[in-house]
Amino acid sequence: MRILFIGDVVGRSGRAIVIERLPGLITDWKLDFVVVNGENAAAGFGITAKICAEFHQAGIDCITTGNHAWDQRDIIPYISQDKRLLRPVNFPPSTPGWGVNLFETARGQKIVVINAMCRLFMDALDCPFRGVDAELAKYQLGRTANFILVDVHGEATSEKQSMGHHCDGRVSAVLGSHSHVPTADSWVLPGGTAYQTDVGMCGDYDSVIGMKKEGAVQRFIRKMPGERLAPAEGEGTLCGAIVESDDKSGLARSVTPVRIGGRLPPA
């Protein structure tokens, strides 16, 4: 199987390059399934029902989120209607929506996506490791699921790497989101799980993590709140990672970074 995971989409420029380029990539790369983290897609803060529909129409099979999941209020009633839109699995049990879902491809392959959010330098949530373990008790790679992906949404590289090793051999891939900067550590762990600490964002990299750089820089220099941060509007880069897995075992054969368009060197 060949799965594409696309990192955090930030604002209009991020949406534009994903929607423009993805249909061709699905065909050219013969992708079986596409997941995107969409929690910054609406002007940098949250996601809307309209954007979800645009993503689905472009070929995205599953949308994950994170700490900005609820920034757009209209998503609260919508998330309970769309099982292709996930929020972190370790949110409190009464939270609307789902943190995991089982999907089926056109070829009948079963894919499990788990959306987990870290706790270091993040919101106080339930333990992401226990949350992921609870879901992995329901699905067995190579038997009840052909592919299992964990989107680990977090700030600290150590916590993300710990999740990768914790899940090694039990899932196909642990791929990081949230920090908006692609890391250079994509590899297949000893147990057969594809891993990358952060696949990067989709947006304008002439920015501070996707936001207009002038206002963001001044916040650090002056240590005072300024104008509301807004997404940078230059040419976007599509960042993500492709995982190829063994159809029988579900374990990863390879993980390859993806960088298309914009200012970063292509990959």
Helices and strands as residue ranges (DSSP letters): E 2-6, H 11-28, E 33-37, H 49-58, E 62-64, H 75-79, E 100-104, E 110-117, H 128-136, E 147-153, H 157-167, E 173-177, E 187-188, E 194-196, H 213-222, E 238-245, E 252-260
